[in-house]
Amino acid sequence: MARLRFTTAAGEHLVIEANGGDTLLRAAQAAGLPLEGTCEGQMACATCHVIVAAHWFDRLPPASADEEDMLDLAPHACRTSRLSCQIVVTDDLDGLEVALPPGT
């Protein structure tokens, strides 16, 4: 289990617990966060876009070329943007900090 720290687009801070093997998207949705995930984790949209804290970004497995292509379509994407459907929760991610982009 990992504790994940989210900052909403409105600046609210939330800490949620997620089971290993879940995706960040599923964990966020289960906690009631407004990540849409229209494609249900099939990497065919960018509605689960999150911004990973800079000090965590390089600790994640790198994004695939397909994920990078989808992020090109995400509003407010930046260097540390990722699709939450592509981040699998592990114990190593305990304390992971992510922010929801504006408009989420």
DSSP file (Angstrom, degrees, kcal/mol; ACC not computed):
  #  RESIDUE AA STRUCTURE BP1 BP2  ACC     N-H-->O    O-->H-N    N-H-->O    O-->H-N    TCO  KAPPA ALPHA  PHI   PSI    X-CA   Y-CA   Z-CA
    1    1 A M              0   0    0      0, 0.0     2,-0.4     0, 0.0    18,-0.2   0.000 360.0 360.0 360.0 143.5    0.0    0.0    0.0
    2    2 A A  E     -A   18   0A   0     16,-2.6    16,-2.7    91,-0.1     2,-0.6  -0.971 360.0-133.4-130.3 144.2    1.2    3.5   -0.8
    3    3 A R  E     -A   17   0A   0     -2,-0.4    92,-3.7    14,-0.2     2,-0.4  -0.870  26.6-162.7 -95.4 125.7    0.1    6.9    0.4
    4    4 A L  E     -A   16   0A   0     12,-3.2    12,-2.6    -2,-0.6     2,-0.6  -0.908   8.3-145.7-114.5 136.0   -0.3    9.3   -2.6
    5    5 A R  E     -Ab  15  97A   0     91,-3.5    93,-2.8    -2,-0.4     2,-0.4  -0.894  18.9-174.5-107.6 118.9   -0.4   13.1   -2.2
    6    6 A F  E     -Ab  14  98A   0      8,-3.1     8,-2.8    -2,-0.6     2,-0.5  -0.868  15.1-159.8-111.6 143.5   -2.7   15.0   -4.7
    7    7 A T  E     -Ab  13  99A   0     91,-1.7    93,-2.9    -2,-0.4     6,-0.2  -0.994  22.2-140.5-117.3 122.3   -3.1   18.7   -5.1
    8    8 A T    >   -     0   0    0      4,-2.8     3,-1.8    -2,-0.5    25,-0.0  -0.229  28.4-102.4 -74.9 169.2   -6.4   19.6   -6.9
    9    9 A A  T 3  S+     0   0    0      1,-0.3    -1,-0.1    92,-0.2    94,-0.0   0.765 125.1  56.5 -62.2 -24.9   -6.6   22.3   -9.5
   10   10 A A  T 3  S-     0   0    0      2,-0.1    -1,-0.3    92,-0.0    -2,-0.0   0.433 123.5-105.3 -86.6  -0.1   -8.2   24.4   -6.7
   11   11 A G  S <  S+     0   0    0     -3,-1.8     2,-0.2     1,-0.3    -2,-0.1   0.520  70.7 145.9  90.5   5.9   -5.1   24.0   -4.5
   12   12 A E        -     0   0    0      1,-0.0    -4,-2.8    -5,-0.0     2,-0.5  -0.567  40.7-140.3 -76.7 139.5   -6.7   21.5   -2.1
   13   13 A H  E     +A    7   0A   0     -2,-0.2     2,-0.4    -6,-0.2    -6,-0.2  -0.880  23.7 176.3-105.6 130.8   -4.3   18.8   -0.7
   14   14 A L  E     -A    6   0A   0     -8,-2.8    -8,-3.1    -2,-0.5     2,-0.5  -0.982  18.5-155.2-132.4 143.9   -5.4   15.3   -0.3
   15   15 A V  E     +A    5   0A   0     -2,-0.4     2,-0.3   -10,-0.2   -10,-0.2  -0.984  20.3 179.0-117.0 126.6   -3.6   12.1    0.8
   16   16 A I  E     -A    4   0A   0    -12,-2.6   -12,-3.2    -2,-0.5     2,-0.4  -0.880  23.8-128.9-123.5 157.5   -5.1    8.8   -0.4
   17   17 A E  E     -A    3   0A   0     -2,-0.3     2,-0.4   -14,-0.2   -14,-0.2  -0.882  26.0-172.7-105.3 139.4   -4.0    5.2    0.1
   18   18 A A  E     -A    2   0A   0    -16,-2.7   -16,-2.6    -2,-0.4     2,-0.2  -0.979  21.3-121.3-133.8 144.4   -3.7    2.9   -2.9
   19   19 A N    >   -     0   0    0     -2,-0.4     3,-1.7   -18,-0.2    70,-0.2  -0.553  39.2 -97.2 -81.0 145.9   -3.1   -0.8   -3.2
   20   20 A G  T 3  S+     0   0    0      1,-0.2    70,-0.2    -2,-0.2    -1,-0.1  -0.360 110.6  32.4 -58.9 140.6   -0.1   -2.0   -5.1
   21   21 A G  T 3  S+     0   0    0     68,-2.8    -1,-0.2     1,-0.4    69,-0.1   0.080  92.0 112.7  95.5 -22.9   -1.0   -3.0   -8.7
   22   22 A D    <   -     0   0    0     -3,-1.7    67,-3.4    67,-0.1    -1,-0.4  -0.405  69.7-117.9 -71.6 157.6   -3.7   -0.3   -9.0
   23   23 A T  B  >  -E   88   0B   0     65,-0.2     4,-2.3     1,-0.1    65,-0.2  -0.633  21.6-114.8 -89.1 159.3   -3.1    2.5  -11.4
   24   24 A L  H  > S+     0   0    0     63,-2.5     4,-2.4    60,-0.8    61,-0.2   0.870 117.5  56.8 -58.6 -37.1   -2.9    6.0  -10.2
   25   25 A L  H  > S+     0   0    0     59,-1.6     4,-2.7    62,-0.2     5,-0.2   0.949 107.6  45.4 -60.2 -51.1   -6.0    6.7  -12.2
   26   26 A R  H  > S+     0   0    0      1,-0.2     4,-2.4    58,-0.2    -2,-0.2   0.902 113.7  49.9 -61.8 -41.1   -8.1    4.0  -10.5
   27   27 A A  H  X S+     0   0    0     -4,-2.3     4,-1.2     2,-0.2    -1,-0.2   0.917 112.5  47.1 -64.0 -43.4   -6.8    5.1   -7.0
   28   28 A A  H  <>S+     0   0    0     -4,-2.4     5,-2.5    -5,-0.2     3,-0.3   0.921 113.0  48.3 -65.0 -44.5   -7.7    8.7   -7.7
   29   29 A Q  H ><5S+     0   0    0     -4,-2.7     3,-1.6     1,-0.2    -2,-0.2   0.903 108.1  54.6 -63.1 -41.0  -11.1    7.9   -9.0
   30   30 A A  H 3<5S+     0   0    0     -4,-2.4    -1,-0.2     1,-0.3    -2,-0.2   0.801 107.5  51.7 -62.8 -28.2  -11.9    5.6   -6.0
   31   31 A A  T 3<5S-     0   0    0     -4,-1.2    -1,-0.3    -3,-0.3    -2,-0.2   0.428 122.8-107.4 -87.9   0.3  -11.0    8.6   -3.8
   32   32 A G  T < 5 +     0   0    0     -3,-1.6    -3,-0.2     1,-0.3    -2,-0.1   0.605  65.4 152.8  86.8  11.8  -13.4   10.8   -5.7
   33   33 A L      < -     0   0    0     -5,-2.5     2,-1.8    -6,-0.2    -1,-0.3  -0.505  54.7-112.9 -75.4 146.9  -10.9   12.9   -7.5
   34   34 A P        +     0   0    0      0, 0.0     2,-0.7     0, 0.0    -1,-0.1  -0.248  64.4 138.1 -82.5  53.2  -12.1   14.4  -10.8
   35   35 A L        -     0   0    0     -2,-1.8    13,-0.2     1,-0.2    -3,-0.1  -0.877  37.4-161.2 -94.4 120.0   -9.8   12.5  -13.2
   36   36 A E        -     0   0    0     11,-1.1    12,-0.2    -2,-0.7    -1,-0.2   0.963   6.7-171.6 -71.6 -55.3  -12.0   11.5  -16.1
   37   37 A G    >   -     0   0    0     10,-0.5     3,-2.4     2,-0.1     5,-0.1   0.947   8.9-180.0  61.0  48.6  -10.1    8.6  -17.8
   38   38 A T  T 3  S+     0   0    0      1,-0.3    -1,-0.1     2,-0.1    -3,-0.0   0.819  77.2  49.5 -51.9 -38.2  -12.5    8.6  -20.7
   39   39 A C  T >  S-     0   0    0      1,-0.0     3,-0.6     0, 0.0    -1,-0.3   0.392 110.3-121.6 -87.1   4.6  -10.7    5.7  -22.5
   40   40 A E  T <  S-     0   0    0     -3,-2.4    -2,-0.1     1,-0.2    -3,-0.1   0.862  73.1 -47.7  58.6  39.7  -10.7    3.6  -19.3
   41   41 A G  T 3  S+     0   0    0      1,-0.1    -1,-0.2   -16,-0.0    -3,-0.1   0.650 105.3 122.4  82.9  15.8   -6.9    3.4  -19.2
   42   42 A Q  S <  S-     0   0    0     -3,-0.6    -2,-0.1    -5,-0.1    -1,-0.1   0.366  78.5-119.9 -91.5   5.8   -6.4    2.4  -22.9
   43   43 A M  S    S+     0   0    0      1,-0.1    27,-0.1    27,-0.0     3,-0.1   0.879  79.7 121.0  57.7  42.5   -4.1    5.4  -23.5
   44   44 A A  S    S+     0   0    0     26,-0.0     2,-0.3     0, 0.0    -1,-0.1   0.273  73.1  25.7-115.0   7.4   -6.4    6.7  -26.2
   45   45 A C        -     0   0    0     29,-0.0     3,-0.1    -6,-0.0    29,-0.1  -0.866  68.5-129.4-150.8-177.3   -7.1   10.1  -24.5
   46   46 A A    >   +     0   0    0     -2,-0.3     3,-1.3    27,-0.1    21,-0.0   0.042  68.0 116.5-128.5  25.9   -5.4   12.5  -22.1
   47   47 A T  T 3  S+     0   0    0      1,-0.3   -11,-1.1   -12,-0.1   -10,-0.5   0.446  74.4  56.5 -79.6   2.2   -8.2   13.0  -19.7
   48   48 A C  T 3  S+     0   0    0    -12,-0.2    36,-2.1   -13,-0.2    -1,-0.3   0.103  77.5 146.4-113.4  19.9   -6.2   11.4  -16.8
   49   49 A H  E <   +C   83   0A   0     -3,-1.3     2,-0.3    34,-0.2    34,-0.2  -0.317  20.9 175.9 -59.7 132.1   -3.3   13.8  -17.2
   50   50 A V  E     -C   82   0A   0     32,-2.8    32,-2.4    50,-0.1     2,-0.6  -0.915  29.6-126.1-132.0 162.6   -1.5   14.7  -14.0
   51   51 A I  E     -CD  81  99A   0     48,-2.9    48,-2.7    -2,-0.3     2,-0.3  -0.953  25.2-146.2-112.4 116.6    1.6   16.7  -13.2
   52   52 A V  E     - D   0  98A   0     28,-2.6    46,-0.2    -2,-0.6     5,-0.1  -0.611  28.3-100.8 -83.4 137.2    4.2   14.8  -11.1
   53   53 A A    >>  -     0   0    0     44,-2.9     3,-2.2    -2,-0.3     4,-1.6  -0.312  33.9-119.8 -55.6 138.6    6.3   16.7   -8.6
   54   54 A A  H 3> S+     0   0    0      1,-0.3     4,-0.7     2,-0.2     3,-0.2   0.846 111.6  55.6 -54.1 -40.2    9.7   17.4  -10.1
   55   55 A H  H 34 S+     0   0    0      1,-0.2    -1,-0.3     2,-0.1    -2,-0.1   0.610 114.0  42.0 -73.3  -8.4   11.6   15.5   -7.4
   56   56 A W  H X> S+     0   0    0     -3,-2.2     3,-1.7    41,-0.2     4,-0.6   0.660  92.6  84.1-101.4 -23.6    9.4   12.4   -8.1
   57   57 A F  H >< S+     0   0    0     -4,-1.6     3,-1.3     1,-0.3    -2,-0.1   0.869  91.1  45.5 -54.5 -48.2    9.4   12.5  -11.9
   58   58 A D  T 3< S+     0   0    0     -4,-0.7    -1,-0.3     1,-0.3    -2,-0.1   0.586 103.8  65.9 -74.9  -8.1   12.7   10.7  -12.5
   59   59 A R  T <4 S+     0   0    0     -3,-1.7    -1,-0.3     2,-0.1    -2,-0.2   0.578  88.7  83.2 -86.8 -10.7   11.8    8.0  -10.0
   60   60 A L  S << S-     0   0    0     -3,-1.3     3,-0.1    -4,-0.6    27,-0.0  -0.584  97.0 -94.8 -87.0 153.1    9.0    6.8  -12.2
   61   61 A P        -     0   0    0      0, 0.0    -1,-0.1     0, 0.0    -2,-0.1  -0.414  58.5 -93.1 -58.9 145.4    9.4    4.4  -15.0
   62   62 A P        -     0   0    0      0, 0.0     2,-0.1     0, 0.0    -4,-0.0  -0.236  41.2-103.7 -64.5 151.5    9.8    6.4  -18.2
   63   63 A A        -     0   0    0      1,-0.1     2,-0.1    -3,-0.1    24,-0.0  -0.436  36.0-117.2 -70.0 146.1    6.8    7.2  -20.4
   64   64 A S     >  -     0   0    0     -2,-0.1     4,-2.4     1,-0.1     5,-0.2  -0.330  27.3-105.9 -75.7 167.0    6.4    5.2  -23.5
   65   65 A A  H  > S+     0   0    0      1,-0.2     4,-2.2     2,-0.2     5,-0.1   0.880 122.9  53.6 -61.1 -38.2    6.4    6.8  -26.9
   66   66 A D  H  > S+     0   0    0      2,-0.2     4,-2.0     1,-0.2    -1,-0.2   0.904 108.5  48.5 -64.4 -41.0    2.6    6.3  -27.1
   67   67 A E  H  > S+     0   0    0      2,-0.2     4,-2.5     1,-0.2    -2,-0.2   0.927 109.9  52.0 -64.5 -43.4    2.1    8.0  -23.8
   68   68 A E  H  X S+     0   0    0     -4,-2.4     4,-1.2     1,-0.2    -2,-0.2   0.897 108.1  52.6 -58.7 -40.4    4.3   10.9  -24.9
   69   69 A D  H  < S+     0   0    0     -4,-2.2     4,-0.4     1,-0.2     3,-0.3   0.904 110.1  47.5 -62.5 -41.4    2.2   11.3  -28.0
   70   70 A M  H >< S+     0   0    0     -4,-2.0     3,-1.6     1,-0.2     4,-0.4   0.880 106.6  57.4 -67.7 -37.2   -1.0   11.5  -26.0
   71   71 A L  H >< S+     0   0    0     -4,-2.5     3,-1.0     1,-0.3    -1,-0.2   0.785  93.1  68.4 -65.2 -25.6    0.5   14.0  -23.6
   72   72 A D  T 3< S+     0   0    0     -4,-1.2    -1,-0.3    -3,-0.3    -2,-0.2   0.761 102.5  47.2 -60.9 -23.3    1.2   16.2  -26.6
   73   73 A L  T <  S+     0   0    0     -3,-1.6    -1,-0.2    -4,-0.4    -2,-0.2   0.526  89.1 106.6 -93.7  -8.3   -2.7   16.6  -26.8
   74   74 A A  S X  S-     0   0    0     -3,-1.0     3,-1.3    -4,-0.4     2,-0.1  -0.564  73.0-122.3 -79.7 128.3   -3.1   17.3  -23.0
   75   75 A P  T 3  S+     0   0    0      0, 0.0    -1,-0.1     0, 0.0    -2,-0.1  -0.435  95.8  13.5 -63.6 142.2   -4.0   20.9  -22.1
   76   76 A H  T 3  S+     0   0    0      1,-0.2     2,-0.1    -2,-0.1    -2,-0.0   0.709  87.8 166.1  65.8  23.1   -1.5   22.4  -19.6
   77   77 A A    <   +     0   0    0     -3,-1.3     2,-0.2    -6,-0.2    -1,-0.2  -0.393   7.4 173.6 -68.2 147.8    1.1   19.6  -20.2
   78   78 A C    >   -     0   0    0     -2,-0.1     3,-1.9     4,-0.0    -1,-0.0  -0.795  49.5 -74.8-142.6-175.8    4.6   20.3  -19.0
   79   79 A R  T 3  S+     0   0    0      1,-0.3    -2,-0.0    -2,-0.2   -28,-0.0   0.804 129.1  44.2 -57.7 -32.7    7.9   18.4  -18.6
   80   80 A T  T 3  S+     0   0    0    -28,-0.1   -28,-2.6     2,-0.0    -1,-0.3   0.131  85.2 128.6-102.8  21.1    6.7   16.4  -15.6
   81   81 A S  E <   +C   51   0A   0     -3,-1.9     2,-0.3   -30,-0.2   -30,-0.2  -0.495  29.1 169.0 -75.0 144.7    3.3   15.5  -17.1
   82   82 A R  E     -C   50   0A   0    -32,-2.4   -32,-2.8    -2,-0.2     2,-0.6  -0.959  39.7-108.5-145.4 161.8    2.2   11.8  -17.1
   83   83 A L  E >   -C   49   0A   0     -2,-0.3     3,-1.9   -34,-0.2     4,-0.3  -0.862  24.6-145.6 -90.7 123.9   -1.0    9.9  -17.8
   84   84 A S  G >  S+     0   0    0    -36,-2.1   -59,-1.6    -2,-0.6     3,-0.9   0.729  95.9  66.6 -66.7 -19.9   -2.2    8.5  -14.5
   85   85 A C  G 3  S+     0   0    0      1,-0.2    -1,-0.3   -61,-0.2   -36,-0.1   0.657 100.3  52.1 -71.6 -13.5   -3.5    5.4  -16.2
   86   86 A Q  G <  S+     0   0    0     -3,-1.9     2,-0.7   -63,-0.1    -1,-0.2   0.415  88.8  88.2-103.3   0.1    0.1    4.5  -17.0
   87   87 A I    <   -     0   0    0     -3,-0.9   -63,-2.5    -4,-0.3     2,-0.5  -0.889  64.2-157.1-103.8 112.8    1.5    4.8  -13.5
   88   88 A V  B     -E   23   0B   0     -2,-0.7   -65,-0.2   -65,-0.2     2,-0.2  -0.767  21.1-120.4 -91.0 128.4    1.2    1.5  -11.5
   89   89 A V        +     0   0    0    -67,-3.4   -68,-2.8    -2,-0.5     2,-0.3  -0.482  40.4 165.4 -71.2 131.2    1.2    2.0   -7.8
   90   90 A T    >   -     0   0    0     -2,-0.2     3,-1.7   -70,-0.2   -72,-0.1  -0.882  53.3-101.3-134.0 168.1    4.0    0.2   -5.9
   91   91 A D  G >  S+     0   0    0     -2,-0.3     3,-1.7     1,-0.3   -88,-0.1   0.814 119.6  67.1 -59.7 -29.4    5.4    0.5   -2.4
   92   92 A D  G 3  S+     0   0    0      1,-0.3    -1,-0.3   -90,-0.1    -3,-0.0   0.689  92.6  61.3 -65.4 -17.3    8.2    2.5   -3.9
   93   93 A L  G X   +     0   0    0     -3,-1.7     3,-2.7     2,-0.1    -1,-0.3   0.321  69.6 136.6 -93.0   8.7    5.7    5.2   -4.7
   94   94 A D  T <  S+     0   0    0     -3,-1.7   -90,-0.2     1,-0.3   -92,-0.1  -0.395  76.9  19.2 -57.5 122.4    4.8    5.8   -1.1
   95   95 A G  T 3  S+     0   0    0    -92,-3.7    -1,-0.3     1,-0.3   -91,-0.2   0.397  85.5 165.2  95.1  -0.8    4.6    9.6   -0.8
   96   96 A L    <   -     0   0    0     -3,-2.7   -91,-3.5   -93,-0.4     2,-0.5  -0.202  24.7-148.9 -50.3 135.4    4.3   10.3   -4.5
   97   97 A E  E     +b    5   0A   0    -93,-0.2   -44,-2.9   -44,-0.1     2,-0.3  -0.952  24.0 164.0-115.1 124.6    3.1   13.9   -5.1
   98   98 A V  E     -bD   6  52A   0    -93,-2.8   -91,-1.7    -2,-0.5     2,-0.4  -0.959  21.0-149.1-135.9 155.3    1.0   14.8   -8.1
   99   99 A A  E     -bD   7  51A   0    -48,-2.7   -48,-2.9    -2,-0.3   -91,-0.2  -0.942  18.0-125.9-122.9 146.3   -1.1   17.8   -9.1
  100  100 A L        -     0   0    0    -93,-2.9   -50,-0.1    -2,-0.4     3,-0.1  -0.770  36.9-117.2 -86.0 134.4   -4.2   17.9  -11.2
  101  101 A P    >   -     0   0    0      0, 0.0     3,-1.7     0, 0.0   -92,-0.2  -0.233  41.4 -77.6 -69.8 161.0   -3.8   20.4  -14.0
  102  102 A P  T 3  S+     0   0    0      0, 0.0   -92,-0.0     0, 0.0   -93,-0.0  -0.248 119.0  31.8 -54.6 144.5   -6.0   23.5  -14.3
  103  103 A G  T 3         0   0    0     -3,-0.1   -27,-0.0     1,-0.0    -3,-0.0   0.409 360.0 360.0  87.5  -2.7   -9.4   22.8  -15.7
  104  104 A T    <         0   0    0     -3,-1.7    -1,-0.0    -4,-0.1   -68,-0.0   0.485 360.0 360.0 -76.9 360.0   -9.6   19.3  -14.2
